[in-house]
Amino acid sequence: MPKHNVTQAFHYATGGEVLHFKKGEQELPPDVAAHAIKHGFVPAPKTPTAKQPDAPAKAEPAAKQ
C-alpha cells in the first residue's frame, strides 16, 4: 500500500465498523485512500501532464513584390 499524507483526521465506515485515521503520513487501503482523496482529507496525487507540442513558429510574411 502506498503512503498518503493525511491532512485532516477522518473516519471511514466499512462493514459495521468505523475506522479512525489520524493526521500524518500513513499507508491507506485503496478504498480508504479513494474516499480520503474524494473528500479532501488527502491531497490528490499529481498526475504527469502530457507535454504540449511546441507552438509552430510564426510564418514569415511573404516578400512584398
C-alpha positions as CSV (number, residue, x, y, z in Angstrom):
1,M,0.0,0.0,0.0
2,P,1.4,3.4,-0.9
3,K,1.8,6.0,1.8
4,H,-0.5,9.0,1.8
5,N,-0.2,12.3,3.8
6,V,-3.5,12.7,5.6
7,T,-4.0,16.5,6.1
8,Q,-7.1,16.2,8.3
9,A,-8.2,13.3,10.5
10,F,-11.3,11.4,9.3
11,H,-13.5,8.4,10.0
12,Y,-14.3,5.6,7.4
13,A,-17.1,3.2,8.0
14,T,-16.9,-0.3,6.5
15,G,-18.8,-3.5,7.3
16,G,-20.4,-2.1,10.5
17,E,-17.0,-0.9,11.8
18,V,-15.8,2.7,11.9
19,L,-12.1,3.3,11.4
20,H,-10.4,6.5,12.6
21,F,-7.4,7.7,10.6
22,K,-5.2,10.4,12.2
23,K,-3.4,13.2,10.6
24,G,0.0,12.4,9.1
25,E,1.7,10.2,6.6
26,Q,0.5,6.6,6.7
27,E,-0.5,3.7,4.5
28,L,-4.1,3.6,3.5
29,P,-6.0,0.7,1.8
30,P,-7.1,1.6,-1.7
31,D,-10.8,2.1,-0.9
32,V,-10.0,4.3,2.1
33,A,-7.5,6.3,0.0
34,A,-10.0,6.9,-2.7
35,H,-12.6,8.1,-0.1
36,A,-10.0,10.4,1.5
37,I,-8.9,11.9,-1.8
38,K,-12.6,12.4,-2.9
39,H,-13.4,14.2,0.3
40,G,-10.2,16.3,0.6
41,F,-8.6,14.5,3.5
42,V,-5.6,13.6,1.4
43,P,-4.3,15.7,-1.5
44,A,-4.9,14.2,-4.9
45,P,-1.8,12.6,-6.4
46,K,-0.1,14.7,-9.0
47,T,-0.6,13.2,-12.5
48,P,2.0,13.8,-15.1
49,T,0.6,16.1,-17.7
50,A,1.2,15.3,-21.4
51,K,3.7,17.7,-22.8
52,Q,2.0,20.1,-25.2
53,P,3.7,20.3,-28.5
54,D,5.6,23.5,-29.2
55,A,3.6,26.1,-31.0
56,P,4.6,26.3,-34.6
57,A,6.9,29.2,-35.3
58,K,5.2,32.3,-36.8
59,A,5.1,32.1,-40.6
60,E,7.4,34.6,-42.3
61,P,5.4,37.3,-44.1
62,A,5.5,36.8,-47.8
63,A,8.1,39.1,-49.5
64,K,6.5,42.2,-50.9
65,Q,6.6,42.4,-54.7
